[in-house]
Each structure stands twice: as structure tokens, then as C-alpha cells.
Amino acid sequence: MFSMVSKLKSLKLLLKDLNKKQGHIIRKVDILRKEVEILYSALDCDPHNSEIRDLEVVFSTTFKEAFLD
């Protein structure tokens, strides 16, 4: 039991350090997900707009990177 508790404490410290380095990952992913949904709805309204398509590529790659972090 003691070894399990000590391993959990060391894991907690590592997770806290990760959270400090990368910020609130879940919050970032949620914000990016909402922005991508807004972008897709704008793209549905105007599918031939090249500016929206360029933004789609940028937000999609940013969302994927944040999701993988």
C-alpha cells in the first residue's frame, strides 16, 4: 500500500509540472473546438470563401496539436 501511495504522489507532481508548462490543456481544446465549430458553420454558409478555407486549415491543425498535447 505504501509503495502505491508514493507512486501516486510522484505522479501527481509530474502532472502538476505538466499542467504548469502547457497551461490548461482541456480548456484550450474546448476553446479551439468551439472556434472550429463556428468556422465550419461559416464555411457551410459560404463554401467558396477562400479566407474561411485558409482559416479552417489553421484552426484544424492547431486543434489537432492541442488535442495531442
Stockholm file with secondary structure:
# STOCKHOLM 1.0

chainA/1-69         MFSMVSKLKSLKLLLKDLNKKQGHIIRKVDILRKEVEILYSALDCDPHNSEIRDLEVVFSTTFKEAFLD
#=GR chainA/1-69 SS CHHHHHHHHHHHHHHHHHHHHHCCHHHHHHHHHHHHHHHHHHHHHCTTCHHHHHHHHHHHHHHHHHHHC
#=GC SS_cons        CHHHHHHHHHHHHHHHHHHHHHCCHHHHHHHHHHHHHHHHHHHHHCTTCHHHHHHHHHHHHHHHHHHHC
//
